[in-house]
Amino acid sequence: MSAVQVNNERQSIVERKQTASDSSSVLGNRTSAAEVEKGAPQEDVEEYREHSSTSYERFRPFILLGLALLIFGWWVSSIVLPATRHRWIVQTFWAWTFILIIAFRFIPNSVVSKPVAAVWGPLVARPFGRLPRGAKLGLGWLALLSIVFGSAFGFPLPQGTTYGDRAISVLGLFVFQFSFWLTSHKRSQIPWQTVIVGLFFQQAIALFVLKTDAGFQIFKWIAFLASDFLEESHVGAIFFFDEDTVVNKQWFFVTVLSAIVFFIAFVQMLYYLGVMQWIIRNFAWFFFKTMNVSGAEAVIAAASPFIGQGESACLVRPYVEVMTDSEIHLAMTSGFSTIAGSVLLAYISLGVPAQNLITSSVMSIPASMATSKLRYPETEEPVTRGRVIIDRGEPGPDAPANTLHAFSQGAIFGLVVAGLVLANVLTILSLVAAINGLLTWIGKGFGIHALTLQLILGYIFYPLTFFLGVPRGEIIRVSRLLATKLVANEFSAYLSLQAIMSSDDPLSYRAWIITQYALCGFANLGSLGIQVGVLSAMAPSKAKIISRIALSAMICGFVTTMQTAGIAGMLI
C-alpha cells in the first residue's frame, strides 16, 4: 500500500470518528443536559440553547469586568500591605496574566500581533528564513551549547561542589544524547529542530527556576498551592478515620489514595467546565509551534504532568488509532518521564520539596519530545500535523448533566485509579521481595549474603549514575535507588530515600537533590503494563505496535529523567 493510500485511509477513519461539534473550539458552548436525554424535542433544545446564549452574552462583560477588578485589587494588596509584600513577584505574574486574558476577550489580538509582526518579521523572521538549513542548525547548536556551558560554569560554586562535578554532568548530557542518536530508528530522518529546541527549553527552565529569584518564587508558589490544595482531601479522610491517623501517621492507604480520588474528581469537574481543555490546549499550542511536533503529540506531552500517563491520550481519543509509530512512541515517552498531579502529595509527604517535583516534570516535557524524536523519528505524515485538537467526548446517556454530576463521576473514576495504584504497589513490591528472597538464597551458595535485584541493577546503573554528577562515594547508593525505581516504582524508591536521609549516614546535599530529580518519573515495569493496556484498549489495531515500542519508550522516559537530574547537577 502506498503512502498516499495510507494517509487517505487514516483520514477516512478520522472523519468517521470525528464528532459533529468542532473539537478545536475548547471553550465553546457545552452540550446541555436536555440534548442528551432520550426523546428530547428539538424545539426545546433550540430554545434552551438560545436562552442560555442570550443570558450569557448579556451579563458576560459585567462578570469579566468584576473579576478583573478583583484580581487587580489582589495585585495592589501585594504592593501596599506589608504582610503580602514578600510575595509581590508571584502575585504580579499571576494577576497580570489573568487580567490580560480577560482583556483580550474584548481587545482584538491584532492590537498586539501587528506591532510584534512589524518588528519580528523584518528583523528576525525574514533574515533567519533566508539562511540555509545548515546555518540555521549551526546557530541552534551554538545557542544550545552556550546555555549548557554557561549554566554549568558561569555561576559560583556552592559548598561541596566542584567544577569537576559539573563537568561530569555536562558530559553525561552529551553521552545520553549520543547514545540515542547511535541507536536511532532512522538517523537520516531525525528532526534536529525538535531535538535542539527541546533540549534548550529543558536547560532554560532549570536555569530560570534554580538560578533566578523570580523563577524560584513562582514555582515555589505553584508547588505550595498544589500541595495545599491536595491536603484538602485530608478533611474527607478524617471523616472516615481520625485526625491522628491522617495528620500524624500519614498512612499511604489513607492520605495518598484519598488525595488521588479527590484530585481526579476535581479534574473531571474542570473538564466539564472546559477549563482543563483551555489550559492544555494553550500549553500544547506553544510546543506545537516551537518544536514542530504534531497536534496530538503536543497535547499528550503537555497533559502528562497534569493528568498522568495513559489518561493524557484520552484527550486525542479519536486519533489514537491513526497515530503513527513515532507519535505513539512520543506519547508513551512523555508519560514515563513525568509524574501526575494526583500523586504529588505522596512524594511531598516523603520529604521531597514540591518545587523540585514540579520543576522536574515541566523540564521533562520538552526533553521527552526531543529524546523520543531522536530515538524514533517521524517517517510518516501525521493526521494532526498543523493543528492542535482536543477531544471533548461525545454526548450520550452517560454524559454528566451538570458540574456536580461530573465531580461525582470523577470520584468514581478516581476510586478505580486509586485501586490500580494500590494493587500495583502491593503486588509489585511483593513480587520484588519474592525475587530478592530467591536471589539471596542462591547467593548464599556463593558466599554472597545480600544478593538482591537492586544490588545487581545498582552495579549495572553505576556508570549512568556517575554521569549525573553524583559524588563518587555515594554513586552506588544512588544507583540502587534508581534500580528500585525501575524494578518496583518511584513510591518505593522515595521511601528508601526517606529512610536514607533519616539514618545516621544521609546523602550529601548534592546527591540528595540529584536523586530527587532522577526518581521523579513513571518509568518502571508496572507503568509499562499500564500504558500498554490503556493505549491498546483505545486502539486495538495498534496493539502489536504499542507492545513492540513500549520498552524503547520506557527507556527513553527513564533516561529523560536522568538527564533532568544531570542538568540539576550542573546548577548546584
C-alpha positions in Angstrom: 0.0 0.0 0.0 1.4 3.4 -1.0 1.9 6.3 1.4 -0.9 8.2 -0.3 -3.3 5.3 0.3 -2.3 5.0 3.9 -2.9 8.7 4.5 -6.2 8.6 2.7 -7.2 5.6 4.9 -6.2 7.4 8.0 -8.1 10.5 7.0 -11.3 8.5 6.4 -11.0 6.8 9.8 -10.6 10.2 11.4 -13.7 11.6 9.6 -15.8 8.6 10.7 -14.7 9.1 14.3 -14.9 12.9 14.3 -17.8 14.3 16.3 -20.2 16.7 14.8 -19.0 19.5 17.1 -15.9 21.5 16.3 -13.2 19.9 18.6 -10.8 22.7 18.1 -13.1 25.2 19.9 -12.2 24.4 23.5 -14.3 26.9 25.4 -17.4 26.8 23.1 -20.9 26.2 24.3 -21.3 22.9 26.2 -24.0 20.4 25.2 -26.8 20.8 27.7 -28.4 18.0 29.7 -31.6 18.3 27.7 -29.8 17.3 24.5 -28.6 14.0 25.9 -32.0 13.0 27.2 -33.6 10.4 25.0 -36.5 11.7 23.1 -36.0 15.4 23.9 -37.9 17.6 21.4 -35.6 19.5 19.0 -37.6 22.7 19.6 -37.0 22.6 23.3 -33.3 22.1 22.7 -33.0 25.0 20.4 -35.0 27.3 22.8 -32.7 26.2 25.7 -29.6 27.0 23.6 -30.9 30.4 22.5 -31.9 31.4 26.1 -28.6 30.3 27.6 -26.6 32.1 24.9 -28.6 35.3 25.3 -28.3 35.4 29.1 -24.5 34.7 29.0 -23.8 37.4 26.4 -25.9 39.9 28.3 -24.0 39.5 31.6 -20.6 38.4 30.3 -18.9 41.9 30.2 -20.0 42.7 33.8 -18.9 39.4 35.1 -15.5 39.6 33.5 -15.0 43.3 34.5 -15.8 42.5 38.1 -13.4 39.6 38.0 -10.6 41.8 36.5 -11.2 44.4 39.2 -11.0 41.8 42.0 -7.7 40.4 40.5 -6.3 44.0 40.2 -7.1 44.6 43.9 -5.4 41.4 44.8 -2.3 42.6 43.0 -2.4 46.0 44.6 -2.5 44.4 48.1 0.8 42.7 47.3 2.5 46.1 47.0 0.6 48.0 49.7 0.2 45.6 52.5 3.4 44.7 54.5 2.1 41.2 55.2 1.9 40.3 51.5 4.8 42.3 50.1 7.2 39.3 50.2 5.1 37.6 47.5 4.7 40.5 45.1 6.6 38.8 42.3 4.2 35.8 42.3 1.1 37.9 42.6 2.2 40.3 39.9 2.9 37.4 37.5 -0.5 35.7 38.0 -2.6 38.8 38.4 -1.5 40.4 35.2 -1.6 37.1 33.3 -5.3 36.7 34.2 -6.1 40.4 33.6 -4.6 40.2 30.1 -6.5 37.0 29.4 -9.8 38.8 30.4 -8.8 42.0 28.4 -8.2 40.0 25.2 -11.8 38.8 25.4 -12.7 42.3 24.2 -9.5 43.7 22.6 -8.7 42.3 19.1 -5.5 40.2 19.0 -4.3 42.4 16.2 -3.6 45.2 18.7 -0.6 43.2 19.9 0.1 40.9 16.9 0.5 43.7 14.3 3.2 45.7 16.2 5.0 42.5 17.1 4.8 41.3 13.5 6.1 44.6 12.3 9.3 44.2 14.4 9.7 40.4 14.3 9.2 40.0 10.6 11.8 42.3 9.1 14.3 42.0 12.0 14.2 38.3 12.8 11.9 36.0 10.8 12.9 37.1 7.3 16.7 37.3 7.8 16.6 34.0 9.6 14.4 32.4 6.9 16.9 33.3 4.2 19.7 31.4 5.8 20.4 27.9 4.5 19.3 24.9 6.7 22.8 24.1 7.8 23.4 27.7 9.0 20.1 27.6 11.0 21.1 24.3 12.7 24.5 25.7 13.4 23.0 28.7 15.2 20.7 26.4 17.1 23.6 24.2 18.2 25.6 27.3 19.2 22.7 28.6 21.3 22.3 25.2 23.0 26.0 24.8 23.8 26.1 28.3 25.1 23.3 27.8 27.6 24.7 24.4 28.7 28.3 25.6 29.3 27.1 28.9 30.6 24.8 27.2 33.1 27.5 24.8 34.2 30.5 27.1 34.5 29.0 30.6 34.7 27.8 30.5 38.3 29.8 30.4 41.6 30.2 27.0 43.2 28.2 26.2 46.4 29.9 24.4 49.2 30.5 20.7 48.5 30.5 21.0 44.7 33.5 21.4 42.3 33.7 22.3 38.6 34.7 18.7 38.0 31.3 17.6 39.3 29.5 20.0 37.0 31.7 18.9 34.1 30.7 15.3 34.6 27.0 16.3 34.5 27.7 18.1 31.1 29.5 15.1 29.8 26.6 12.9 30.8 24.1 15.1 28.8 26.2 14.5 25.7 26.6 10.8 26.4 22.9 10.3 26.8 22.1 12.2 23.5 24.8 10.4 21.6 23.5 7.0 22.8 20.0 7.9 21.5 21.5 9.1 18.2 23.6 5.9 17.9 20.5 3.6 18.5 18.1 5.8 16.5 15.4 4.0 14.5 16.3 6.1 11.4 19.1 8.6 11.9 18.6 10.3 8.5 15.1 11.4 9.5 15.9 12.9 12.9 14.1 16.3 13.2 17.0 18.3 14.6 14.8 21.4 15.2 12.7 19.4 17.7 15.8 18.0 19.4 17.7 21.3 19.7 14.6 23.3 20.9 13.6 20.6 23.3 17.0 20.4 25.0 17.2 24.2 25.0 13.9 24.6 26.8 14.9 21.9 29.3 18.0 23.8 30.2 16.3 27.2 30.2 13.6 26.1 32.6 16.2 24.7 35.0 18.1 28.0 34.8 15.0 30.1 35.4 13.9 28.1 38.4 17.3 27.3 40.1 19.2 30.5 39.3 16.6 33.3 39.4 14.7 34.5 42.4 11.6 35.2 40.3 11.5 31.7 38.8 12.1 30.1 42.1 9.4 32.1 43.8 6.9 31.4 41.0 7.5 27.6 41.1 7.6 27.6 44.8 4.2 29.3 44.9 2.8 26.8 42.4 4.2 23.9 44.5 2.7 25.4 47.7 -0.6 25.9 46.0 -0.7 22.3 44.7 0.4 20.7 47.9 -2.0 22.9 50.0 -4.9 22.0 47.6 -4.2 18.3 47.7 -4.1 18.4 51.5 -7.8 19.4 51.5 -8.5 15.8 50.9 -7.4 15.2 54.5 -10.8 16.6 55.6 -12.6 13.8 53.9 -10.2 11.2 55.1 -10.5 12.4 58.7 -14.3 11.8 58.5 -13.7 8.1 57.8 -10.6 7.6 60.1 -9.3 10.0 62.7 -7.2 13.1 62.8 -4.2 11.3 64.4 -4.1 8.7 61.6 -4.4 11.2 58.8 -2.2 14.1 60.1 0.4 12.4 62.2 0.8 8.8 61.0 0.5 9.7 57.3 -0.6 6.2 56.2 -0.2 5.7 52.5 -3.5 3.9 52.2 -5.3 6.9 53.8 -3.6 10.1 52.8 -2.2 9.3 49.3 -5.2 7.4 48.0 -7.7 9.9 49.3 -5.7 12.7 47.5 -5.8 10.7 44.3 -9.6 10.3 44.4 -10.1 14.0 45.3 -7.8 15.3 42.6 -9.2 13.2 39.8 -12.8 14.2 40.7 -11.8 17.8 40.7 -10.1 17.5 37.3 -13.2 15.8 35.8 -15.2 18.8 37.0 -12.8 21.1 35.3 -13.1 19.1 32.1 -16.9 19.6 32.2 -16.4 23.3 32.6 -13.9 23.4 29.8 -11.1 24.8 32.0 -8.6 21.9 31.6 -9.1 21.8 27.8 -8.2 25.5 27.6 -5.1 25.2 29.8 -3.8 22.1 28.0 -4.7 23.4 24.5 -2.7 26.6 25.0 0.2 24.8 26.7 0.2 22.3 23.8 0.0 25.1 21.2 3.3 26.5 22.5 5.2 23.3 22.0 3.4 22.6 18.7 4.6 26.0 17.3 8.2 25.9 18.7 9.1 22.2 18.4 7.3 21.3 15.1 5.5 18.2 16.5 2.0 17.1 15.6 -1.0 18.4 17.4 -1.7 15.0 19.0 1.9 14.8 20.3 1.8 18.3 21.7 -1.5 17.7 23.6 -0.4 14.4 25.1 3.0 15.7 26.2 1.5 18.9 27.7 -1.1 17.0 29.6 1.1 14.2 31.1 2.2 16.2 34.2 -1.4 17.2 34.9 -3.4 14.0 34.5 -0.7 11.3 34.1 0.2 8.5 31.7 -2.5 6.8 29.7 -5.2 9.3 30.7 -3.5 12.1 28.6 -4.1 10.1 25.4 -7.8 10.3 26.1 -7.6 13.9 25.1 -7.0 12.9 21.5 -9.0 9.7 21.6 -10.4 9.8 18.1 -6.8 10.0 16.7 -5.1 7.3 18.7 -6.0 4.6 16.2 -4.4 6.5 13.3 -1.4 7.8 15.1 2.0 7.0 13.5 4.6 4.8 15.3 6.6 7.8 16.2 3.6 9.6 17.7 2.8 6.6 19.8 6.4 6.4 21.0 6.4 10.1 22.0 3.1 9.7 23.8 4.4 6.8 25.9 7.8 8.5 26.5 6.2 11.7 27.8 4.1 9.6 30.2 7.1 7.7 31.5 9.2 10.8 32.0 6.7 12.8 34.1 4.5 12.3 37.2 0.8 13.1 37.6 -0.6 15.7 39.9 -2.6 13.1 41.7 0.5 11.5 43.3 2.3 14.8 44.1 1.2 14.8 47.7 2.6 11.2 48.1 6.1 12.4 47.3 5.8 15.6 49.3 4.8 13.5 52.4 8.0 11.6 51.9 10.1 14.8 52.3 10.6 15.8 48.7 10.3 19.5 48.1 7.3 20.2 45.9 9.1 22.8 43.7 11.7 20.2 42.7 8.9 17.7 41.7 7.1 20.3 39.6 10.3 21.7 38.1 11.4 18.2 37.1 8.1 17.4 35.4 8.0 20.7 33.5 11.6 20.2 32.4 10.8 16.7 31.2 8.0 17.8 28.8 10.3 19.3 26.1 13.1 16.8 26.9 10.8 13.8 26.4 9.8 15.2 22.9 13.5 15.7 22.0 14.6 12.3 23.3 11.7 10.4 21.6 12.2 12.1 18.2 16.0 11.4 18.5 15.3 7.7 19.2 12.2 7.2 17.0 12.0 9.9 14.3 8.8 10.5 12.3 8.9 8.8 8.9 5.2 9.2 8.0 2.7 12.1 7.8 0.7 12.5 11.0 -3.0 13.3 10.5 -2.9 16.1 13.1 0.1 17.8 11.6 -0.6 21.5 11.5 -3.4 21.7 14.1 -4.0 21.2 17.9 -7.2 19.3 18.6 -8.6 18.1 21.9 -11.4 15.6 22.1 -14.2 16.8 24.4 -16.0 13.5 24.5 -19.2 12.5 22.7 -22.5 13.4 24.3 -24.6 10.4 25.3 -26.6 8.9 28.1 -23.5 8.7 30.4 -22.5 12.4 29.8 -22.6 14.4 33.1 -25.7 16.6 33.5 -24.1 19.3 35.5 -20.9 20.2 37.4 -21.8 18.2 40.5 -22.6 15.1 38.3 -19.2 15.5 36.6 -17.5 15.7 40.0 -19.3 12.6 41.2 -18.3 10.7 38.0 -14.7 11.8 38.5 -14.8 10.5 42.1 -15.8 7.1 40.9 -13.0 7.1 38.3 -10.6 8.3 40.9 -11.6 5.3 43.1 -10.7 3.0 40.2 -7.3 4.7 39.7 -6.6 4.6 43.4 -7.4 0.9 43.3 -5.0 0.4 40.5 -2.2 2.2 42.4 -2.9 0.2 45.5 -2.9 -3.1 43.6 0.2 -2.3 41.6 2.2 -1.1 44.6 1.2 -4.1 46.7 1.8 -6.8 44.1 5.0 -5.4 42.6 6.7 -4.8 45.9 5.7 -8.3 47.0 7.0 -9.7 43.7 10.3 -7.9 44.0 10.6 -9.2 47.6 10.0 -12.8 46.4 12.6 -12.4 43.7 15.1 -10.9 46.2 14.4 -13.9 48.5 15.2 -16.3 45.7 18.4 -14.4 44.7 19.5 -14.2 48.4 19.1 -18.0 48.8 21.1 -18.6 45.6 23.7 -16.0 46.6 24.4 -17.7 49.9 25.6 -20.7 47.9 28.4 -18.5 46.6 29.1 -16.8 49.9 27.1 -13.7 49.0 24.6 -12.9 51.8 22.8 -9.9 50.4 22.2 -10.6 46.7 19.2 -8.7 45.5 17.8 -7.3 42.3 18.5 -3.8 43.4 22.2 -4.7 44.1 22.6 -6.3 40.6 21.0 -3.4 38.8 22.7 -0.9 41.1 26.1 -2.0 39.7 24.7 -2.0 36.2 23.4 1.6 36.7 26.7 2.7 38.2 28.0 4.3 35.0 24.6 6.0 34.5 24.7 7.4 38.0 28.3 8.6 37.5 27.3 10.7 34.6 24.7 12.5 36.7 27.5 14.1 38.7 26.8 12.3 42.0 29.8 12.4 44.4 32.0 9.3 44.0 31.4 7.8 47.4 27.6 7.9 47.0 27.2 6.6 43.5 26.4 3.0 44.5 23.7 4.1 47.0 22.0 6.4 44.4 22.3 3.7 41.7 20.4 1.3 43.9 17.6 3.8 44.3 17.4 4.1 40.5 17.2 0.3 40.3 14.4 0.3 42.9 12.5 2.9 40.8 12.8 0.9 37.6 12.0 -2.5 39.1 9.4 -1.5 41.6 8.2 2.1 41.3 9.1 5.6 42.4 7.0 5.3 45.6 9.3 2.6 46.9 12.4 4.5 45.7 11.3 7.7 47.5 10.6 5.6 50.7 14.1 4.2 50.5 15.5 7.7 50.0 13.5 8.9 53.0 15.0 6.1 55.1 18.5 7.0 54.0 18.0 10.7 54.8 16.7 9.8 58.3 19.6 7.5 59.0 22.9 8.3 60.7 24.6 8.3 57.3 22.5 10.5 55.0 23.3 11.6 51.4 25.1 14.8 50.8 23.0 17.8 49.7 24.2 17.5 46.1 23.4 13.8 45.9 20.1 14.3 47.6 18.9 17.0 45.1 20.1 15.0 42.1 18.3 11.8 43.4 15.1 13.7 43.9 15.1 14.8 40.2 16.2 11.3 39.0 13.4 9.5 40.7 10.6 11.9 39.5 9.0 9.9 36.7 6.8 6.9 36.0 9.4 4.8 34.1 9.0 1.4 35.8 7.9 -2.0 34.9 4.4 -1.6 36.4 3.8 1.6 34.4 4.9 -0.3 31.3 2.0 -2.6 31.7 -0.4 0.2 32.4 0.5 2.2 29.3 0.3 -0.8 27.0 -3.1 -1.8 28.4 -4.6 1.7 28.2 -3.4 2.5 24.7 -4.2 -0.9 23.3 -7.7 -0.6 24.7 -8.1 2.7 22.8 -6.5 1.5 19.6 -6.8 -2.4 19.3 -5.4 -2.3 15.7 -2.2 -0.8 17.1 -1.8 -3.3 20.0 1.2 -5.1 18.4 3.0 -1.8 17.5 2.4 -0.4 21.0 3.8 -3.6 22.6 6.8 -3.5 20.3 7.9 0.1 21.0 6.8 0.2 24.7 10.2 -0.9 26.1 12.0 1.7 23.9 9.7 4.4 25.2 10.2 3.4 28.8 14.0 3.5 28.4 13.7 6.9 26.8 11.5 8.2 29.7 13.9 6.7 32.2 16.9 8.4 30.7 15.0 11.7 30.2 14.5 11.9 34.0 18.2 11.1 34.4 19.0 13.9 32.0 16.9 16.3 34.0 18.7 15.2 37.2 22.0 15.8 35.4 21.0 19.3 34.4 20.1 20.0 38.1 23.6 18.8 38.9 25.1 21.4 36.6 23.4 24.2 38.6 24.0 23.1 42.2 
